Amino acid sequence: MEMVPSEENQLVLKEGMFWSCRQSIFVEMKKRFSQLENAAEEPRVLCIVQDTTNAKTVNERLTLNLPASTTLPKLFEDVAHKAGYVNGTFDLAWRKTGDMGSLDPSSEMSLTESGFEPGKRNFLQLTDKDGEQPQIASDESGTASSSGLDDSSQERFIGPLPREGTVGCSSDYSSPSYSYSSILNKSDTGYVGLVNQAMTCYLNSLLQTLFMTPEFRNALYNWEFEESEEDPVTSIPYQLQRLFLLLQTSKKRAIETTDVTRSFGWDSSEAWQQHDVQELCRVMFDALEQKWKQTEQQFSPLTADLINQLYQGKLKDYVRCLECGYESWRIDTYLDIPLVIRPFGASQAYGSVEEALQAFVQPETLDGANQYFCERCKKKCDARKGLRFLHFPYLLTLQLKRFDFDYTTMHRIKLNDRMSFPEELDMGPFIDVEDEKSPQTESCTDSGAENEGSCHSDQMSNDFSADDGVDEGICLDSASSTERALKPKVPSLNTSSLTFELFSVMVHSGSAAGGHYYACIKSFSDGQWYSFNDQHVSKITQEDIRKTYGGSSGSRGYYSSAFASSTNAYMLIYRLKDPSRNAKYLDCDDFPEHIKHLVQREKESEEQEKRQREIERNTCKIKLFCMHPVKMMAMMENKLEVHKDKTLREATEMAYKLMELDGVVPLDCCRLVKYDEFHEYLERSYEGEEDTPMGLLLGGVKSSYMFDLLLETRRPEQVFQPYKPGEVMVKVHVVDLKTDTVAPPVSIRAYLNQSITEFKQLIAQATELSAETMRVVLERCYNDLRLLYVPNKTLKAEGFFRSNKVFVESSESPDHQVTFTDSLLWKLLDRHGNTIRLFVSLPVQSPGTNRTICQKVGGDPEECSEGSKVNRNSVETILEESTEKLKNLSLQQQQGSSTSDSQKSSDTSDFEHIESPSPSQDPDSSSVSPVVAVDNRELENRIRVASGGGAYSDPETQFPGEERSDSEVNNDRSTSSVDSDILSSSHSSDTLCNADSGPIQLANGLDSHSITSSRRSKANEGKKETWDTAEEDSGTDSEYDENGKSKAESYYLYFRAEPYAQEDGSGEGGQKCVLVHVDKRITLSAFKQNLEPFVGVTSTQFKVFRVYANNQEFESVRLNETLSSFSDDNKITIRLGRALKKGEYRVKVYQLLVNDAEPCKFLVDTVFAKGMTVKQSKEELMPQLKDQCKLDLNIDKFRLRKKTWKNPGTVFLDYHVYEEDINISSNWEVFLEVLDGPEKMKSMSQLAVLTRRWTPAQMKLEPFREVVLESSSVEELKEKLSEISGVPLENLEFAKGRGTFPCDISVLEIHQDLDWNPKVSTLNVWPLYICDDGAVVFYRDSTEEPMEQSEDERNELMKRESSRLLKTGHRVSYSPRKEKALKIYLDGGPVKDPGQD
């Protein structure tokens, strides 16, 4: 039965209707399930969006899980709906591989086509569009209201905002009771913020206050700037005018203040200086006044005198005799009234501004020693001194003096006590209504002109006199240093209309050491209070203003401010309530004509900036490289900036001009290719894509790319070779066994799936070598040689990567039949990888030799001087003799080892069989076979040559069981600027080894002997003991074994030297330099043996110093260590002098002067030996001290003791033996201490303590005196101190000194800062831990009271102590931070005083 609607809209049954409806429902459900099934199969893209346009949403995330086929416009639509913004009013930036790139909302590409990865999190940022905030969608669903715009339901913001990357405005100063959740957007407040340059929050607060002052803003608008008379950049009023216009008309969230600070004459460093906002207010007002005075003849006097008309008041500073009534007074002017928070010496602070004002005018009585000399009475009389207000300004500024100095702790402090202030302040009770010319009052001349801006009272902080110009304030040129003109008299205010309304509260959050400023300002348009916190502007309430009173609940005790909120009001600005004078803000329609023109110019400038930003957002910036054909074949680097819509052809033309190839190479002989700088790999070329946009070619606009571009060039007769993705680059070095040379590389491209046979054919085409007899060796990891001998194995299976290096050799030599690790090819490559180049500077005059080294690299001996020709022992002859000797000895060892392997000792190194260089040949008779590149591979070869000097650190060059020498460790500790090559062996990877022929110059400036690849020889594996035959010693190793034979003769490694002329000219004046190519596996002992012919003395008579990048020199002393820590182009200096023998240590001796300002003084360098007693070392030391230091000492009148940095330690007794009783190491340091009497230390069980008496009554420290204790008993220490000082034992207190010797401390701190009289019975427990000689102990008489001092005496003592401690290099903890004086320069910038340091 079925039902149908009747005429009365009631359901009526109708036959067959039910089954029809049921069937249609099933069909619809099936359709829906099918759609859901298809959607489930489609991949989803998870998008996580961070809204960075609003401070309250910056920590929130919007999550969208969208189908992968979603288009970018649909993504923007979904984000707009979820964020509650109008679509098209924001931008989306997508983070991929650490980079941010903007998404194009007009592109119809899907998410996957744009690069989004399904199944992974894709991070996006919602940002402002064109510098404007997104518009909030106002719909009925409550989107806007849910975003937190309703202040009634939210806690309103007040306090400093946490900002990322802004120094000096830390959120640490925020009060925990304040909320940041109700920060409003610019569109809600209508006001624009100011960007904090770094620490310019104090400037932003003052500028916003002046902007919100109608009278100041309107007067500034009425002033007209004449560009013909002044530079707009240095005009302070003009830049303020521009800033105010931008604050009123700009659509940005916040604007910069850099133009204003530039007009002040500030540079970027000023942005990092914290200053006081009251100080800035005074200095800026004075600067404006000076600027306006210079143009006073052209503008109204009101404009020129604006500051005084608005902010200047007058007060009377008087002294009245209490006997005759005579009164002496003077008139002073002020711009602000400083109110004391807490009176000096008081334990409680004033509770309100009214109370502080009452105290300000409260007179003080001058009596006793402070009596006043009365001119009428002609004698000293009791008098009353005080201040009276005569005139209040229209804008009343009150400074709450929250910064003070605590003379107890000698620290600058901030007073956080509570001080309330009313919204309306009645100043009537504080005005002086007395007749200034009463019969009993004799007035002084009005001194306002002479002392304008200064207050005679000690409480006043504003002094505008010329004397202060030295430290801070306006810096004027000589032409503007005229005296101030007398201000026009301002009529006195009616006392019945002295009601002021509060409209600005400048708040400081932080401590005396630093903090953050922001301003709470009331708008005179609607009466609403706003918080101007740098770039953030938000609405606040009266309750938020009351929170800036400061303080905390409870009584106001002396230390109450230490526990109070650090966010409180610092400056208050009131405006007089006078309807006849109270102005309103000028609307845009009421602007003067010159301001309207300025507004138009600013709008055009803003539009231009917007267009420029749009271009920047669509500009691809990528590294560009080019092998310049002319400039010494050097690889040039630049940055290519190209719009995403520019084609590849246009980008090539831009790169062509950027690399300055015009006139060098035709444009059609250049192309851009994809390049990997790190691997020196040409990834691909772009054939047929000349008209493709660069944005599409590079994969979008990004701030950085994972690849680079190379501008490739060719000769006109050549053809560009296509580079296909998937190819690998191989650098092929041809090895010639006949000449023992390794040629520069030829670059070829291959595929990973090619076999070794196919690869050999490819190499044969490029090098014209025979593939049948070719041996290919792959170098892996810079220390692994692998012979590729399996014909059908692929390159991928052999370990080839994007960029590879191989060595090839093709000859009929029988070396093919030898095992690879025993072959000549392996030995040559092994030597190639282990030889380094060193620059060795020899002594100017070497004893025993008159050799002269030719100063020309590779030069003919005949080109040297005549004396060099006569001398048979020339450098060339020495080189030939040494090389011949090395080869003959090496060949003899090889022959001996080949006849009888059994005769080899187990301790003999396999390095004896490394082939030594053959005798030197004529450079003209030897050459490297030319290698001709095929097709277009010459460019790749050039790329490799130019960048072949790259250094790679090889951790495996430090062999098993090896340890670094003590000297090297000490070297690392003694300098912080040593390059990284100290700790690792760094080498370039592609160079040439040519032992016999002349050096072949490569493009990177290295010659043929710059052997670079760091490789471990098979002979070294597991055989560290075969390197050195001498026993390892804790000190320096001997150069000779037990039989007296030089250990350098036990094996021979590659060593070749040639003359060298230093480019810097330092080799002039007889300085000899040698360029040495040496196997880095050689020991220092063998290296010195090889240098003997060039130095002219035996290796025991000279020392080797390694020169680091900062020109610091450190001696290398461990003779059995190899040169593995050295790398190419390291510098070595040879100095004459006895080298250390086994068991000897070089020691630096310093004199300990405990009572001198500089207690540590260097004396001499000496040598101590293992097994030597302390007395013997003193005997050795005495002649040196007499000759070098003029110290003639008796052996019993001085001692040696341990030195740990600057601290004296254990006293060495004469019978102590080094290495047995005293641990000694390389580059050791000791103290020498001259004794006043006989040595008191007789046993190691005794303890020597340095003591110093503190006398509080005299506020001074007595000199150090040593006390020797028989035990670690506190009682014994007190007895000894009582004995030498006369202080009764029961009154004696002591404390351990802090820091390094001499543990200096200010006499203003010592009495309360040290831990006096610790409750311990022994010295070697906490908190003393006195376990060794040299500890510093202070002691005092507990009944002695500190000397009473006046404030002036205390300040003088503080200055003396500061000077004393600074001279000794100790930190002065009580000294305030030295702040840079705040200055505004009217002439455009500071002029440095020639006499200023």
Disulfide bonds with the S-S distance in Angstrom:
none
